[in-house]
Amino acid sequence: MTEPTPPAGRPAKPRRVPTELAALAMGVTQATIRKWASRGKITRHGGPRRAEYDLDELFALARRGETE
């Protein structure tokens, strides 16, 4: 998986996706994404009815090998 980098000197804009797409990007179930969030491995964004997750945070988790 390759990740685009922002232009030099610009901070990266958060890329947030719903649970379904976060699970698809990571190759896991939606339940796993929710479990990681409840355990503090990733940050849950959004409101009570719409959870969103930052793709960059998910990719960093995968790079660290903490997806078990």
N, C-alpha and C positions, 0 to 999 in steps of 0.2 A: 504494500500500500504506500503510495507516495502522497505527500501532503504539499500543497502549494505554499510558498512562502510569501509574506507580504513584501511590498516594495521597501527598499532600504529607508530607514528613518520613520516609517509608519508603524504604529502598533497594530497588531492583528485584531480584526473585528471578530467578536465571538461568533462562532458558527454553531447555533443551537438547533437540535433536531428533536422530534418527539421520540418517545420510548421505542416505538416500532422501528424507526430508522436507525436509532442508536444500536438496537439489537442486531439489525441487519449489517451495519457497518462493522460490528465486532464479531459477528458469526456466533452469537449466543441467543438465548431466548429473552423475551421481554421480562420474564420473571428474574432472570439473572441480572439484568440491568437494574431492576428495582431492588434486588438484594444488595448489589454493590452500593447503591445509594443509601440504603438503610444502614449499612455497615460503615459508611463514611469513606469508601474507596473513591467515589465520584460525587460531585455536587448536583443536586436536583434543583433545577430552575423552573420557573413558571408558577402557575396558580394551583389551587386545589384540584381543579378538573383537568389540567393540562400540564403534564410533566415534560420538561425539556432537558436535554443534556448537551454539554459542550463537546463537539467532535475533537477538538485539540486535547481536551482533558482525557477523553477516551483513548485517543492514539498514544498519549503519553503513558497511560496505564498499560497499554499493550507493549510499548517499548521497554517498560520496566519489568515486564513479565509477571505482573500482578493480576492476571486474569483468571486465576484458579479459584 
